[in-house]
Amino acid sequence: MFRLFAALLSLLAVSLATPSTAQEPPESIFRDYEHMRSVMDDGMMNRKIVMLMRAFGASDEMTTEELQRLEAQVQALFPQPLETVEIVKSEKLGENWTREMYVYYSGIDYIYAFALFHTRPDAVIAVNFKFNTDPMALLAEF
């Protein structure tokens, strides 16, 4: 059953770019790496997809209804919170640029996340974020 839903979730994987506006700071800005990871880990492990996608810049990419549907689908696939997170792959791209792939799991239920981020002296900017149940879709980012 999990594999049947993997294709569905695969179609709903979201790629987000950081929006920029003059009036307010964009989403996807975090105090530091630990702050970014704590938000990501909380959202992924507890299947809080609406919060997660807003934190990583989806407010202008998806409607509230689309976000709620996506959260319901993820919670149907993973009815219990995920227990473990590990970094699958991490790659420095330049002095202040990194891309990482994470796996969140319990038992044999896995979901993966990818983040491209820029580390600045005053903040970490998540430039791109995706998640998927198919690891190959995210490993293709490397």
DSSP file (Angstrom, degrees, kcal/mol; ACC not computed):
  #  RESIDUE AA STRUCTURE BP1 BP2  ACC     N-H-->O    O-->H-N    N-H-->O    O-->H-N    TCO  KAPPA ALPHA  PHI   PSI    X-CA   Y-CA   Z-CA
    1    1 A M     >        0   0    0      0, 0.0     4,-1.6     0, 0.0     5,-0.2   0.000 360.0 360.0 360.0 -38.6    0.0    0.0    0.0
    2    2 A F  H  >  +     0   0    0      1,-0.2     4,-1.4     2,-0.2     3,-0.2   0.912 360.0  52.8 -59.4 -42.7    2.9    2.4    0.8
    3    3 A R  H  > S+     0   0    0      1,-0.2     4,-1.0     2,-0.2    -1,-0.2   0.843 104.4  56.5 -64.3 -33.0    4.3    2.0   -2.7
    4    4 A L  H  > S+     0   0    0      1,-0.2     4,-0.8     2,-0.2     3,-0.3   0.898 110.1  44.3 -64.8 -39.0    1.0    2.9   -4.2
    5    5 A F  H  X S+     0   0    0     -4,-1.6     4,-2.9     1,-0.2     5,-0.3   0.728  98.9  73.7 -76.7 -21.3    0.9    6.2   -2.4
    6    6 A A  H  X S+     0   0    0     -4,-1.4     4,-2.4     1,-0.2   127,-0.4   0.904  96.3  49.0 -60.1 -41.4    4.6    6.9   -3.2
    7    7 A A  H  X S+     0   0    0     -4,-1.0     4,-1.6    -3,-0.3    -1,-0.2   0.906 111.5  49.9 -64.9 -40.5    3.7    7.7   -6.7
    8    8 A L  H  X S+     0   0    0     -4,-0.8     4,-0.9     2,-0.2     3,-0.3   0.944 113.9  43.7 -62.6 -48.6    0.9   10.0   -5.6
    9    9 A L  H >< S+     0   0    0     -4,-2.9     3,-0.6     1,-0.2     4,-0.5   0.861 107.5  61.5 -66.2 -34.0    3.1   11.9   -3.2
   10   10 A S  H >< S+     0   0    0     -4,-2.4     3,-0.9    -5,-0.3    -1,-0.2   0.879 102.3  51.5 -57.7 -38.5    5.9   11.9   -5.8
   11   11 A L  H 3< S+     0   0    0     -4,-1.6    -1,-0.3    -3,-0.3    -2,-0.2   0.755 109.5  51.1 -69.4 -24.0    3.5   14.0   -8.0
   12   12 A L  T << S+     0   0    0     -4,-0.9    -1,-0.2    -3,-0.6    -2,-0.2   0.383  75.7 130.9 -97.2   3.6    2.9   16.4   -5.1
   13   13 A A    <   -     0   0    0     -3,-0.9     2,-0.5    -4,-0.5   119,-0.1  -0.322  49.2-144.0 -58.0 139.0    6.6   17.0   -4.3
   14   14 A V        -     0   0    0    117,-0.3     2,-0.5     2,-0.0   117,-0.2  -0.907  14.5-160.2-117.4 132.8    7.0   20.8   -4.1
   15   15 A S        -     0   0    0     -2,-0.5     2,-0.4   115,-0.1   115,-0.2  -0.949  19.5-166.4-107.9 125.9   10.0   22.8   -5.1
   16   16 A L  E     -A  129   0A   0    113,-1.1   113,-0.5    -2,-0.5     2,-0.3  -0.924  12.8-161.4-121.1 136.8   10.1   26.2   -3.5
   17   17 A A  E     -A  128   0A   0     -2,-0.4   111,-0.2    40,-0.2   110,-0.1  -0.858  37.3-100.6-107.4 149.9   12.1   29.3   -4.2
   18   18 A T        -     0   0    0    109,-0.6     2,-0.1    -2,-0.3    10,-0.1  -0.553  37.6-138.3 -70.3 123.2   12.5   32.0   -1.6
   19   19 A P        -     0   0    0      0, 0.0     2,-0.4     0, 0.0    -1,-0.0  -0.445  13.2-148.4 -76.0 156.5   10.2   34.9   -2.4
   20   20 A S        +     0   0    0     -2,-0.1     2,-0.3     6,-0.1    -2,-0.0  -0.988  21.8 165.3-131.8 129.1   11.4   38.5   -2.0
   21   21 A T        -     0   0    0      3,-0.5     0, 0.0    -2,-0.4     0, 0.0  -0.969  35.1-137.1-135.4 152.1    9.4   41.5   -1.0
   22   22 A A  S    S+     0   0    0     -2,-0.3    -1,-0.1     1,-0.1     0, 0.0   0.814  98.6  53.7 -78.4 -30.2   10.5   44.9    0.1
   23   23 A Q  S    S+     0   0    0      1,-0.1    -1,-0.1     2,-0.0     0, 0.0   0.884 116.2  17.9 -77.1 -40.0    7.9   45.3    2.9
   24   24 A E  S    S-     0   0    0      0, 0.0    -3,-0.5     0, 0.0    -1,-0.1  -0.952  85.5 -98.1-135.2 151.5    8.5   42.1    4.9
   25   25 A P        -     0   0    0      0, 0.0    -5,-0.1     0, 0.0     4,-0.1  -0.410  49.1-110.5 -66.4 143.8   11.3   39.6    5.2
   26   26 A P        -     0   0    0      0, 0.0     3,-0.4     0, 0.0    -6,-0.1  -0.243  30.0-102.4 -69.8 161.2   10.6   36.5    3.1
   27   27 A E  S    S+     0   0    0      1,-0.2    29,-0.2    30,-0.0    28,-0.1  -0.174 100.6  60.5 -65.2 175.7    9.9   33.1    4.6
   28   28 A S  S    S+     0   0    0     27,-1.7    98,-2.7     1,-0.2     2,-0.5   0.619  72.5 124.5  75.8  14.6   12.7   30.6    4.5
   29   29 A I  E     -B  125   0A   0     -3,-0.4     2,-0.3    96,-0.2    -1,-0.2  -0.931  36.5-179.8-106.8 126.5   15.0   32.8    6.7
   30   30 A F  E     -B  124   0A   0     94,-2.7    94,-2.7    -2,-0.5     3,-0.1  -0.891  38.1-120.7-125.7 153.7   16.3   31.1    9.8
   31   31 A R  S    S-     0   0    0     -2,-0.3     2,-0.3    92,-0.2    -1,-0.1   0.901  88.1 -32.3 -57.9 -43.2   18.6   32.3   12.6
   32   32 A D  S  > S-     0   0    0     91,-0.1     4,-2.3    92,-0.1    92,-0.2  -0.918  76.0 -75.1-163.3-178.3   21.1   29.6   11.9
   33   33 A Y  H  > S+     0   0    0     -2,-0.3     4,-2.9     1,-0.2     5,-0.2   0.899 126.2  54.2 -59.8 -42.7   21.4   26.0   10.7
   34   34 A E  H  > S+     0   0    0      1,-0.2     4,-2.3     2,-0.2    -1,-0.2   0.893 108.6  49.2 -61.8 -39.4   20.1   24.6   14.0
   35   35 A H  H  > S+     0   0    0      2,-0.2     4,-2.1     1,-0.2    -1,-0.2   0.937 111.6  48.7 -64.5 -46.6   17.0   26.7   13.8
   36   36 A M  H  X S+     0   0    0     -4,-2.3     4,-2.6     1,-0.2    -2,-0.2   0.937 113.7  46.9 -57.8 -47.2   16.3   25.7   10.2
   37   37 A R  H  X S+     0   0    0     -4,-2.9     4,-3.5     1,-0.2     5,-0.3   0.873 108.8  54.2 -64.6 -37.8   16.8   22.0   11.1
   38   38 A S  H  X S+     0   0    0     -4,-2.3     4,-2.1    -5,-0.2    -1,-0.2   0.908 111.9  44.7 -65.6 -39.1   14.5   22.3   14.1
   39   39 A V  H  X S+     0   0    0     -4,-2.1     4,-2.4     2,-0.2    -2,-0.2   0.939 117.5  44.8 -66.6 -46.5   11.7   23.7   12.0
   40   40 A M  H  X S+     0   0    0     -4,-2.6     4,-2.9    -5,-0.2     5,-0.3   0.939 114.6  47.6 -63.0 -47.8   12.2   21.1    9.3
   41   41 A D  H  X S+     0   0    0     -4,-3.5     4,-2.7     1,-0.2     5,-0.3   0.910 112.8  48.6 -63.2 -42.7   12.6   18.2   11.7
   42   42 A D  H  X S+     0   0    0     -4,-2.1     4,-1.8    -5,-0.3     6,-0.4   0.936 114.8  45.5 -61.3 -46.7    9.5   19.2   13.7
   43   43 A G  H  <>S+     0   0    0     -4,-2.4     5,-2.1    -5,-0.2     4,-0.3   0.927 118.9  40.1 -64.2 -45.8    7.4   19.6   10.5
   44   44 A M  H ><5S+     0   0    0     -4,-2.9     3,-1.0     3,-0.2    38,-0.2   0.944 117.4  46.1 -70.8 -47.9    8.5   16.4    8.8
   45   45 A M  H 3<5S+     0   0    0     -4,-2.7    37,-2.7    -5,-0.3    -1,-0.2   0.839 121.1  38.4 -67.2 -32.2    8.5   14.2   11.9
   46   46 A N  T 3<5S-     0   0    0     -4,-1.8    -1,-0.3    -5,-0.3    -2,-0.2   0.304 108.0-122.3-101.4   8.7    5.1   15.4   13.1
   47   47 A R  T < 5 +     0   0    0     -3,-1.0     2,-1.4    -4,-0.3     3,-0.2   0.824  56.3 154.3  56.0  36.8    3.7   15.6    9.5
   48   48 A K     >< +     0   0    0     -5,-2.1     4,-2.6    -6,-0.4    -1,-0.2  -0.571   8.0 161.2 -90.7  69.8    2.9   19.3   10.0
   49   49 A I  H  >  +     0   0    0     -2,-1.4     4,-2.9     1,-0.2     5,-0.3   0.854  66.2  54.3 -67.6 -37.7    3.1   20.0    6.3
   50   50 A V  H  > S+     0   0    0     -3,-0.2     4,-2.0     2,-0.2    -1,-0.2   0.956 113.9  42.2 -61.1 -49.6    1.1   23.3    6.3
   51   51 A M  H  > S+     0   0    0      1,-0.2     4,-2.5     2,-0.2    -2,-0.2   0.927 116.2  49.9 -61.1 -45.8    3.5   24.8    8.9
   52   52 A L  H  X S+     0   0    0     -4,-2.6     4,-1.7     1,-0.2    -2,-0.2   0.924 111.2  46.5 -60.6 -48.6    6.6   23.3    7.1
   53   53 A M  H  <>S+     0   0    0     -4,-2.9     5,-3.7     1,-0.2     6,-0.3   0.858 113.3  49.4 -68.4 -34.5    5.7   24.5    3.7
   54   54 A R  H ><5S+     0   0    0     -4,-2.0     3,-1.4    -5,-0.3     5,-0.3   0.919 109.7  51.7 -67.8 -42.0    4.9   28.0    5.0
   55   55 A A  H 3<5S+     0   0    0     -4,-2.5   -27,-1.7     1,-0.3    -2,-0.2   0.830 113.6  45.2 -62.9 -31.1    8.2   28.1    6.9
   56   56 A F  T 3<5S-     0   0    0     -4,-1.7    -1,-0.3    -5,-0.2    -2,-0.2   0.212 131.3 -86.2-102.1  14.8   10.0   27.2    3.7
   57   57 A G  T X 5S+     0   0    0     -3,-1.4     3,-0.6    -5,-0.1    -3,-0.2   0.697  83.9 128.1 102.8  21.1    8.2   29.6    1.4
   58   58 A A  G >>< +     0   0    0     -5,-3.7     4,-2.4     1,-0.2     3,-1.4   0.518  45.5  96.1 -87.6  -3.2    5.0   27.9    0.1
   59   59 A S  G 34 S+     0   0    0     -5,-0.3    -1,-0.2    -6,-0.3    -5,-0.1   0.802  97.4  33.1 -61.4 -25.9    2.7   30.7    1.0
   60   60 A D  G <4 S+     0   0    0     -3,-0.6    -1,-0.3    -6,-0.1    -2,-0.1   0.398 118.5  55.2-105.5   3.1    2.9   32.1   -2.5
   61   61 A E  T <4 S+     0   0    0     -3,-1.4     2,-0.3     1,-0.2    -2,-0.2   0.741 112.5  26.6-101.7 -30.8    3.3   28.7   -4.2
   62   62 A M  S  < S-     0   0    0     -4,-2.4    -1,-0.2    -9,-0.0     2,-0.1  -0.962  76.9-117.0-136.2 149.0    0.3   26.8   -3.0
   63   63 A T     >  -     0   0    0     -2,-0.3     4,-2.4     1,-0.1     5,-0.2  -0.364  35.0-107.6 -76.6 164.6   -3.2   27.7   -1.8
   64   64 A T  H  > S+     0   0    0      1,-0.2     4,-2.4     2,-0.2     5,-0.2   0.896 122.1  52.0 -58.3 -41.0   -4.3   27.0    1.7
   65   65 A E  H  > S+     0   0    0      2,-0.2     4,-2.3     1,-0.2    -1,-0.2   0.900 108.8  49.4 -64.9 -41.2   -6.6   24.2    0.4
   66   66 A E  H  > S+     0   0    0      2,-0.2     4,-2.4     1,-0.2    -2,-0.2   0.912 111.7  49.2 -64.4 -41.9   -3.7   22.6   -1.6
   67   67 A L  H  X S+     0   0    0     -4,-2.4     4,-2.5     2,-0.2    -2,-0.2   0.915 111.2  49.2 -62.5 -43.3   -1.5   22.7    1.5
   68   68 A Q  H  X S+     0   0    0     -4,-2.4     4,-2.3     2,-0.2    -2,-0.2   0.889 111.3  49.6 -65.2 -39.2   -4.2   21.2    3.7
   69   69 A R  H  X S+     0   0    0     -4,-2.3     4,-2.3     2,-0.2    -1,-0.2   0.918 111.0  49.8 -64.5 -42.8   -4.8   18.4    1.1
   70   70 A L  H  X S+     0   0    0     -4,-2.4     4,-2.4     2,-0.2    -2,-0.2   0.915 110.7  49.5 -62.6 -42.9   -1.1   17.7    0.9
   71   71 A E  H  X S+     0   0    0     -4,-2.5     4,-2.7     1,-0.2    -1,-0.2   0.915 110.0  51.1 -62.3 -42.6   -0.9   17.5    4.7
   72   72 A A  H  X S+     0   0    0     -4,-2.3     4,-1.8     1,-0.2    -1,-0.2   0.894 110.6  49.3 -61.9 -39.9   -3.9   15.1    4.8
   73   73 A Q  H  X S+     0   0    0     -4,-2.3     4,-2.0     2,-0.2    -2,-0.2   0.915 112.2  47.2 -66.1 -43.1   -2.2   12.9    2.2
   74   74 A V  H  X S+     0   0    0     -4,-2.4     4,-2.3     1,-0.2    -2,-0.2   0.915 112.3  49.8 -65.5 -41.6    1.1   12.8    4.1
   75   75 A Q  H  < S+     0   0    0     -4,-2.7    -1,-0.2     1,-0.2    -2,-0.2   0.818 109.0  52.9 -68.0 -29.2   -0.7   12.0    7.4
   76   76 A A  H  < S+     0   0    0     -4,-1.8    -1,-0.2    -5,-0.2    -2,-0.2   0.885 112.8  44.3 -69.6 -38.1   -2.7    9.2    5.7
   77   77 A L  H  < S+     0   0    0     -4,-2.0    -2,-0.2     1,-0.3    -1,-0.2   0.858 127.8  29.4 -71.0 -35.5    0.6    7.7    4.5
   78   78 A F     <  +     0   0    0     -4,-2.3    -1,-0.3    -5,-0.2    -2,-0.1  -0.758  68.6 173.7-126.9  81.5    2.3    8.2    7.9
   79   79 A P        +     0   0    0      0, 0.0    -1,-0.1     0, 0.0    -4,-0.1   0.726  68.0  51.0 -67.1 -21.0   -0.4    8.0   10.6
   80   80 A Q  S    S-     0   0    0      1,-0.1     3,-0.1    26,-0.1   -33,-0.1  -0.844 100.9 -91.0-113.8 152.2    2.1    8.2   13.4
   81   81 A P        -     0   0    0      0, 0.0     2,-0.2     0, 0.0   -35,-0.2  -0.260  46.6-109.8 -56.0 147.1    4.9   10.7   14.0
   82   82 A L        -     0   0    0    -37,-2.7    24,-0.2   -38,-0.2     3,-0.0  -0.595  25.3-157.2 -80.9 144.5    8.2    9.7   12.5
   83   83 A E        +     0   0    0     22,-0.8     2,-0.4    -2,-0.2    23,-0.2   0.732  62.4  42.8 -98.1 -25.5   10.8    8.7   15.1
   84   84 A T  E     -C  105   0A   0     21,-2.4    21,-2.4   -39,-0.0     2,-0.4  -0.937  50.7-170.9-132.6 145.8   14.2    9.2   13.4
   85   85 A V  E     +C  104   0A   0     -2,-0.4     2,-0.3    19,-0.2    19,-0.2  -0.998  11.8 171.9-132.3 139.2   16.0   11.6   11.1
   86   86 A E  E     -C  103   0A   0     17,-2.1    17,-2.6    -2,-0.4     2,-0.6  -0.983  36.5-114.3-139.8 151.6   19.4   11.2    9.4
   87   87 A I  E     -C  102   0A   0     -2,-0.3    15,-0.3    15,-0.2     3,-0.1  -0.795  26.9-174.3 -83.8 122.5   21.3   13.1    6.9
   88   88 A V  E     -     0   0A   0     13,-2.8     2,-0.3    -2,-0.6    14,-0.2   0.880  69.6  -2.2 -82.5 -43.4   21.5   10.9    3.7
   89   89 A K  E     -C  101   0A   0     12,-1.5    12,-2.8     2,-0.0     2,-0.4  -0.991  59.2-174.4-152.4 141.0   23.9   13.2    1.8
   90   90 A S  E     -C  100   0A   0     -2,-0.3     2,-0.4    10,-0.2    10,-0.2  -0.998   8.1-178.9-138.7 133.1   25.5   16.6    2.4
   91   91 A E  E     -C   99   0A   0      8,-2.7     8,-2.3    -2,-0.4     2,-0.4  -0.980  22.4-140.5-140.3 125.8   27.5   18.5   -0.1
   92   92 A K  E     -C   98   0A   0     -2,-0.4     6,-0.3     6,-0.2     3,-0.1  -0.700  17.6-177.2 -78.7 130.6   29.3   21.9    0.1
   93   93 A L        -     0   0    0      4,-2.9     2,-0.3    -2,-0.4     5,-0.2   0.653  64.7 -23.5-102.9 -21.5   28.8   23.8   -3.1
   94   94 A G  S    S-     0   0    0      3,-1.2     3,-0.5     1,-0.0    -1,-0.3  -0.904  93.1 -59.1-169.6-171.7   30.9   26.8   -2.4
   95   95 A E  S    S+     0   0    0     -2,-0.3    -3,-0.0     1,-0.2    -1,-0.0   0.866 134.1  13.0 -56.5 -39.4   32.1   28.7    0.6
   96   96 A N  S    S+     0   0    0     -4,-0.0    23,-3.0    22,-0.0     2,-0.4   0.193 108.2  93.5-124.9  15.6   28.6   29.4    2.0
   97   97 A W  E     + D   0 118A   0     -3,-0.5    -4,-2.9    21,-0.2    -3,-1.2  -0.931  43.9 169.3-118.2 135.4   26.3   27.1    0.0
   98   98 A T  E     -CD  92 117A   0     19,-2.3    19,-2.8    -2,-0.4     2,-0.4  -0.991  18.3-160.4-141.3 145.9   25.2   23.6    1.0
   99   99 A R  E     -CD  91 116A   0     -8,-2.3    -8,-2.7    -2,-0.3     2,-0.3  -0.997  18.1-179.7-125.5 138.9   22.7   21.0   -0.2
  100  100 A E  E     -CD  90 115A   0     15,-2.6    15,-2.5    -2,-0.4     2,-0.4  -0.977  19.2-153.5-137.9 148.7   21.5   18.2    2.0
  101  101 A M  E     -CD  89 114A   0    -12,-2.8   -13,-2.8    -2,-0.3   -12,-1.5  -0.983  18.6-168.8-120.5 135.2   19.1   15.3    1.8
  102  102 A Y  E     -CD  87 113A   0     11,-2.9    11,-2.1    -2,-0.4     2,-0.4  -0.864  12.1-148.0-121.5 152.5   17.5   13.9    4.9
  103  103 A V  E     -CD  86 112A   0    -17,-2.6   -17,-2.1    -2,-0.3     2,-0.4  -0.990   8.4-167.3-121.1 134.6   15.5   10.8    5.7
  104  104 A Y  E     +CD  85 111A   0      7,-3.0     7,-2.1    -2,-0.4     2,-0.3  -0.971  25.9 156.3-115.9 132.0   12.7   10.7    8.3
  105  105 A Y  E     -CD  84 110A   0    -21,-2.4   -21,-2.4    -2,-0.4   -22,-0.8  -0.994  37.9-165.6-157.4 160.9   11.4    7.3    9.3
  106  106 A S  E >  S- D   0 109A   0      3,-1.6     3,-2.7    -2,-0.3     2,-0.2  -0.954  79.6 -36.1-142.1 129.4    9.8    4.9   11.7
  107  107 A G  T 3  S-     0   0    0     -2,-0.3   -25,-0.0     1,-0.3     0, 0.0  -0.381 127.6 -25.4  56.8-121.9   10.1    1.2   11.0
  108  108 A I  T 3  S+     0   0    0     -2,-0.2     2,-0.7    -3,-0.1    -1,-0.3   0.142 110.5 109.6-110.0  18.8   10.1    0.8    7.3
  109  109 A D  E <   +D  106   0A   0     -3,-2.7    -3,-1.6     2,-0.0     2,-0.4  -0.865  48.5 179.8 -95.9 117.4    8.1    4.0    6.5
  110  110 A Y  E     +D  105   0A   0     -2,-0.7     2,-0.3    -5,-0.2    -5,-0.2  -0.918  18.6 175.5-123.5 143.1   10.4    6.5    4.9
  111  111 A I  E     -D  104   0A   0     -7,-2.1    -7,-3.0    -2,-0.4     2,-0.3  -0.985  18.6-149.2-140.8 144.2   10.0   10.1    3.6
  112  112 A Y  E     -DE 103 132A   0     20,-3.1    20,-2.3    -2,-0.3     2,-0.3  -0.807   8.1-165.5-117.2 151.2   12.9   12.2    2.3
  113  113 A A  E     -DE 102 131A   0    -11,-2.1   -11,-2.9    -2,-0.3     2,-0.4  -0.969   2.8-160.4-134.3 151.7   13.6   15.9    2.2
  114  114 A F  E     -DE 101 130A   0     16,-2.8    16,-2.1    -2,-0.3     2,-0.4  -0.992   8.7-177.7-131.3 137.5   16.0   18.1    0.3
  115  115 A A  E     -DE 100 129A   0    -15,-2.5   -15,-2.6    -2,-0.4     2,-0.5  -0.997  14.9-164.6-138.3 135.4   17.3   21.6    1.1
  116  116 A L  E     +DE  99 128A   0     12,-2.5    11,-2.1    -2,-0.4    12,-1.7  -0.982  29.4 175.7-109.3 123.8   19.6   23.9   -0.7
  117  117 A F  E     -DE  98 126A   0    -19,-2.8   -19,-2.3    -2,-0.5     2,-0.5  -0.955  30.5-141.7-138.5 154.1   20.6   26.7    1.7
  118  118 A H  E     -DE  97 125A   0      7,-2.5     7,-2.7    -2,-0.3     2,-0.6  -0.954  18.2-147.6-113.0 121.4   22.9   29.7    1.9
  119  119 A T  E     + E   0 124A   0    -23,-3.0     5,-0.2    -2,-0.5   -87,-0.0  -0.816  22.0 176.9 -94.1 119.2   24.7   30.3    5.2
  120  120 A R        -     0   0    0      3,-3.2     3,-0.3    -2,-0.6    -2,-0.0  -0.705  44.8-104.1-112.5 166.9   25.3   34.0    5.9
  121  121 A P  S    S+     0   0    0      0, 0.0     3,-0.1     0, 0.0    -1,-0.0   0.833 121.1  31.3 -60.5 -30.9   26.8   35.6    9.0
  122  122 A D  S    S-     0   0    0      1,-0.2     2,-0.3   -90,-0.0    -3,-0.0   0.480 128.2  -0.5-107.5  -4.0   23.3   36.7   10.2
  123  123 A A        -     0   0    0     -3,-0.3    -3,-3.2     2,-0.0     2,-0.5  -0.992  57.6-115.8-170.9 165.2   21.0   33.9    8.9
  124  124 A V  E     -BE  30 119A   0    -94,-2.7   -94,-2.7    -2,-0.3     2,-0.6  -0.990  29.2-155.7-114.7 127.9   20.5   30.7    6.9
  125  125 A I  E     -BE  29 118A   0     -7,-2.7    -7,-2.5    -2,-0.5     2,-1.0  -0.916   8.3-146.2-107.6 118.5   18.4   31.1    3.8
  126  126 A A  E     + E   0 117A   0    -98,-2.7    -9,-0.2    -2,-0.6     3,-0.1  -0.754  22.1 176.8 -82.2 106.7   16.6   28.0    2.5
  127  127 A V  E     +     0   0A   0    -11,-2.1  -109,-0.6    -2,-1.0     2,-0.3   0.815  66.0  14.1 -84.0 -33.5   16.7   28.7   -1.2
  128  128 A N  E     +AE  17 116A   0    -12,-1.7   -12,-2.5  -111,-0.2     2,-0.3  -0.996  64.3 178.4-146.4 138.8   15.1   25.4   -2.3
  129  129 A F  E     +AE  16 115A   0   -113,-0.5  -113,-1.1    -2,-0.3     2,-0.3  -0.998   7.1 162.4-143.6 136.6   13.1   22.8   -0.4
  130  130 A K  E     - E   0 114A   0    -16,-2.1   -16,-2.8    -2,-0.3     2,-0.3  -0.971  14.1-164.4-144.6 157.2   11.4   19.5   -1.5
  131  131 A F  E     + E   0 113A   0     -2,-0.3  -117,-0.3   -18,-0.2     2,-0.3  -0.989  15.3 160.5-142.8 156.4   10.2   16.4    0.0
  132  132 A N  E     - E   0 112A   0    -20,-2.3   -20,-3.1    -2,-0.3  -122,-0.1  -0.984  44.7-129.5-165.0 155.9    9.2   13.0   -1.5
  133  133 A T  S    S+     0   0    0   -127,-0.4   -23,-0.1    -2,-0.3  -127,-0.1   0.555  95.1  78.0 -88.6  -9.5    8.7    9.4   -0.7
  134  134 A D    >>  -     0   0    0   -128,-0.2     4,-0.8     1,-0.2     3,-0.7  -0.884  65.6-163.2-100.9 110.6   11.0    8.4   -3.6
  135  135 A P  H >> S+     0   0    0      0, 0.0     4,-2.6     0, 0.0     3,-0.6   0.842  86.7  62.6 -63.7 -31.7   14.6    8.9   -2.6
  136  136 A M  H 3> S+     0   0    0      1,-0.2     4,-1.4     2,-0.2    -2,-0.0   0.841  95.3  60.1 -64.2 -32.0   15.8    8.8   -6.2
  137  137 A A  H <4 S+     0   0    0     -3,-0.7    -1,-0.2     1,-0.2     4,-0.1   0.867 113.9  36.5 -62.6 -35.2   13.8   11.9   -7.1
  138  138 A L  H X< S+     0   0    0     -4,-0.8     3,-1.7    -3,-0.6    -2,-0.2   0.791 109.0  61.0 -89.6 -30.1   15.8   13.8   -4.5
  139  139 A L  H >< S+     0   0    0     -4,-2.6     3,-1.9     1,-0.3    -2,-0.2   0.781  91.5  71.3 -65.1 -23.9   19.1   12.1   -5.1
  140  140 A A  T 3< S+     0   0    0     -4,-1.4    -1,-0.3     1,-0.3    -2,-0.2   0.680  83.4  70.9 -63.6 -16.5   18.9   13.5   -8.6
  141  141 A E  T <         0   0    0     -3,-1.7    -1,-0.3     1,-0.2    -2,-0.2   0.616 360.0 360.0 -73.3 -12.2   19.5   16.9   -7.1
  142  142 A F    <         0   0    0     -3,-1.9    -1,-0.2    -4,-0.2    -2,-0.2   0.440 360.0 360.0 -98.3 360.0   23.1   15.9   -6.4
